[in-house]
Structures are given as structure tokens and as C-alpha cells.
Amino acid sequence: MVVCACAAESETSSKINDPELHSRFVDLLEKEGVAYRIADDGQVFYPTSEREKVSKIFRSVLGVSDPVYKGASVGYEQASEIASKLVEVRIPFEVLYQENTVIFKWPEHLNDKAIEIVTRVLSDHGV
């Protein structure tokens, strides 16, 4: 007699309330070979290991694309002030620290406003 004490893979779930979009979502899961189960309330459960693939399918069904980012590379001396000013005007950003520079990136639709701030700070510092 062989007994497996293996734990089942963890699951993640998504739910789309619109029946037509829900149906399209499930069809795409099948087409992509993603194992899934549907609960009585319509919640779709799938293996956590498939999260990235399902996320792309989910976004495609809802018409949401991956965001596009723009950014700027600045010196360490100006980075703190730029970050403070971006926070002041509520521009979300990410920062990547490299050997001699700091790279800021923000959503493309906020690029003009963010670049204006970066340009002003650099100008104030004589850069």
C-alpha cells in the first residue's frame, strides 16, 4: 500500500461578474491549458503556479494592458529632492539605484509633469 502525504498545490482565484466576460475568461483558460475549478459563486480557482499566465488572460479579457513607464536617470545628489517633489504632487514612481546614478520610472501618462519636476531640480542644482 502506497500513501502519498503530498500537499495539493495552493490555489489562487479570480472572479468576473459579467457572464459574457466570465465565459471568455474560462474559454481562454482552457485554450491555454490552465487547470481550473469554478465554485458555486462563480469564483474561478487555479494553481498558484499559473498566476502570471492567468493574470495576462484576466487583463486581456477585461481590456487592461500592462502599464507603460517612462523615466529619467539622475545623480545621487538630486535623487532625494526629486523623490520628495514627486511625492508632493502624487506621482507614483519606482527607483532603481545603480553604480553612479538613480533611475526613476513613472507611468507614461504622467511623464510631462514628472519630467518638468526633474528638469527643475536639475536646473536648480546646476546640472
N, C-alpha and C positions, 0 to 999 in steps of 0.2 A: 504494500500500500504506500503510495506516494502522497504526501501532503505538502502543499505549497503555502508557505506563510508570506507570500508576496503581497505587498500592499498594491491596491489598484492605483493607477496613475491619477494624480489630482486633476480636478476639472475646473474650468473657468466657464462663465456663462455670459450670454448677451441676450437682449430682448428687443425686438422691434414690434411695436404695437400695430402698425399698419399691416393688414393682412396681405396685401399685394407685395409689399417690400419684404415681409417675413417669408413669403413663399419664394421670392427671388433669392433671398439670403440662403435658405435651405437648399435650393437648387444648386447654387454656386458651391456650397459646402460639399455636396455630393460630387459635383463635377471635379472639384479639387481633391477628392479622396479623403476628406476630413471626417473622421468618425464623430458622430453626434447623437444626442438624445434630446427629445423635446418633452418638457414637463407639462403637466395639465394646464398650467397658466400661460404656456407658450414660450417660456424661458428655454433657450437653446444652450445645452451644456456640451462642451467639447474638451478634449485633453489640453491641459495647460501647455504641453509641448508644442501645440499648434497655434498658440496665441498670436504670434506675428502674422502667420498666414491668414487666420480668421480676422484679425484686425484690418488687414488690407481688404478682405472681402467685405467686411462690415462697412468700411469707409466708402468703398465703391458703390455699394447698394444705396447708401444714404447720400451719395454725391459729394462726399467730403474728401478732398485731396490732401496729400501731405503738404505741410506749410513750406513756403519758400522763404529763405532767410537772406539778408544782406548783412554787411558788417564793415568793420574798419579795424586796422591794426595800428596800435599806438604804443608809445613808450610807457614804461612803468611809472614814470614821473607824473603823467597825466591821467593814468587809469582810474585812480581813486576819485578824482574830481568828475571825470566823465561818468563813472558809475553813479555817483551821487546825483548828478543832474538828470540822468536817465530815470532814476527812481523818482525824482521830484515830479517829472511830467508823466510818470506811469508808463514808461516804455519798457516792456518786458525784454530781458536780454540774457544771453549766456556769455560766459567769459572763458577763454582758453589762454592759459599762461604758457608762453614759450620762452626760449632762452633769453632773448633780448626784447621781446615785445609782448603785448597783451592784445588778444584778438577778441573784439566784441562782436556778437551777432544778434540780430533782432528780426522780427517779422518784416517781410518786404514792404507791406503796406504802410509801415511806419518809418521807412528809410529816409525820406526827406527831412522829417523832423529830427531824427536821430543824427543824421549827418550834419545838420545845422548845429546841433549841440557839440558834436565832436570838433567841427571846424572852429567854432567859437572858443572852445577850451584850448585847442592847439594854438590858435592865434594869440590868445591871452598869455600863453607860455612862450611865445616867440618861435613856434615850430612851424 
